Amino acid sequence: MDSDRVNRWLTLGANIAVLAGIIFLGFELRQNTITSQIEAGNSLENGLRELELFVAGSSEFAEILEKGRDGDDITSTEQLRLFVFYRSVFRQWQNAYFQYRSGALDADVWRGQKNGYAKTLNDDIGLRNHWQSNRTVYTAEFDGLLESMLTQPNNQ
């Protein structure tokens, strides 16, 4: 065997090894994407669960939340409690949105969450009023998303 033929075989072997490496890298990237999406989904669920358990664990706060939802008169202390709660809700939503936009949150998970967020935003007068009064603290992109979710006038 001459050296030219050996070089061609070595080059072919090297090219096959590079191709195998690229395929392996693609597989690893896909696995990392799936893992990231699972972690983002778990993070979202944990955050939502904390908010829900907080409400479920306090009948006093649930009553305040119900007043806010219905647009009833509330005390200044209740206003403060709702302000902090609503801010937490919107930060959770904004975080989920940007996880989705970055590809870290699965599109189907996001679609379901977005539908729930839209229903809540339209049904909860206090939450909607909070957003409309504080919308400048959120990114313009997230603010536009919330605006697109509104299907009812503010006074309903």
C-alpha positions in Angstrom: 0.0 0.0 0.0 1.3 3.4 -0.9 1.3 6.4 1.4 -1.3 8.2 -0.8 -3.8 5.4 -0.3 -3.1 5.3 3.5 -3.7 9.1 3.7 -7.0 8.8 1.9 -8.1 6.1 4.3 -7.0 8.2 7.3 -8.8 11.2 5.9 -12.0 9.2 5.4 -11.7 7.8 8.9 -11.2 11.3 10.3 -14.2 12.7 8.4 -16.4 9.8 9.7 -15.2 10.6 13.2 -16.0 14.3 12.7 -19.5 13.4 11.4 -20.1 11.1 14.3 -19.0 13.9 16.7 -21.4 16.3 15.1 -24.3 13.9 15.3 -23.5 13.2 18.9 -23.3 16.9 19.7 -26.7 17.4 18.0 -28.1 14.6 20.2 -26.6 16.2 23.3 -28.0 19.6 22.5 -31.5 18.1 22.0 -31.2 16.3 25.3 -30.1 19.6 27.0 -33.1 21.4 25.4 -35.5 18.8 26.8 -33.9 18.9 30.2 -34.1 22.8 30.2 -37.8 22.7 29.2 -38.6 20.2 32.0 -36.7 22.3 34.5 -38.5 25.5 33.3 -41.9 23.7 33.5 -41.1 22.5 37.0 -40.1 26.0 38.1 -43.3 27.5 36.6 -45.4 24.9 38.4 -43.6 25.4 41.7 -44.1 29.1 41.5 -47.8 28.8 40.7 -48.2 26.2 43.4 -46.7 28.5 46.0 -49.2 31.3 45.0 -52.1 28.9 45.1 -51.2 27.3 48.4 -50.8 30.8 49.9 -54.3 31.7 48.9 -55.7 28.3 49.9 -53.9 28.4 53.3 -55.4 31.7 54.4 -59.2 32.2 54.4 -58.6 35.8 55.4 -56.5 36.5 52.4 -58.9 34.5 50.1 -61.6 36.9 51.3 -59.4 39.9 50.4 -58.6 38.4 47.1 -62.3 37.8 46.4 -63.0 41.5 47.2 -60.3 42.6 44.8 -61.5 40.2 42.1 -65.0 41.7 42.4 -63.8 45.3 42.6 -65.3 45.8 46.1 -64.0 48.4 48.5 -61.0 47.4 50.5 -59.0 48.9 53.3 -55.5 50.4 52.7 -54.0 47.3 54.4 -55.9 45.0 52.1 -54.8 47.2 49.1 -51.2 46.7 50.2 -51.6 43.0 50.5 -53.2 42.7 47.1 -50.6 45.0 45.5 -47.8 42.7 46.7 -49.7 39.6 45.7 -50.6 40.9 42.3 -47.0 42.0 41.7 -45.9 38.5 42.5 -48.4 37.1 40.1 -47.3 39.3 37.2 -43.6 38.6 37.9 -44.4 34.9 37.7 -46.3 35.4 34.5 -43.6 37.5 33.0 -40.9 35.0 33.9 -42.9 32.2 32.3 -43.4 34.3 29.1 -39.7 35.0 28.8 -38.8 31.3 29.5 -41.2 30.5 26.6 -39.7 33.2 24.3 -36.2 31.9 25.0 -37.2 28.3 24.2 -36.8 27.1 27.7 -40.5 26.5 28.3 -42.3 24.1 26.0 -44.8 25.9 23.6 -47.7 23.6 24.6 -47.1 24.3 28.3 -47.0 28.0 27.6 -50.2 27.9 25.5 -52.1 26.4 28.4 -50.7 28.8 30.9 -51.4 31.8 28.6 -55.0 30.7 28.3 -55.3 30.5 32.0 -53.6 33.9 32.5 -56.0 35.5 30.0 -59.0 34.1 31.8 -57.7 35.3 35.1 -56.8 38.8 33.8 -60.3 39.2 32.3 -62.2 37.8 35.3 -60.3 39.6 38.1 -61.0 43.3 38.3 -58.4 43.9 41.0 -55.7 42.1 39.0 -56.5 43.9 35.8 -56.6 47.3 37.6 -53.3 46.6 39.2 -51.7 45.8 35.8 -53.2 48.9 34.2 -51.9 51.1 37.0 -48.4 49.5 37.1 -47.9 48.3 33.5 -44.8 50.5 33.1 -42.8 48.4 35.5 -43.0 45.4 33.1 -41.3 45.1 29.8 -43.0 46.6 26.8 -43.2 43.2 25.2 -44.9 41.6 28.2 -47.2 44.6 28.6 -48.2 44.1 24.9 -48.9 40.5 25.6 -51.2 41.3 28.5 -53.0 44.0 26.4 -53.6 41.4 23.7 -55.2 39.1 26.4 -57.9 41.6 27.3 -61.3 40.7 25.9 -63.5 42.7 28.3 -63.7 46.4 29.0 -62.1 47.5 32.2 -65.4 48.3 33.9 -66.9 44.8 33.6 
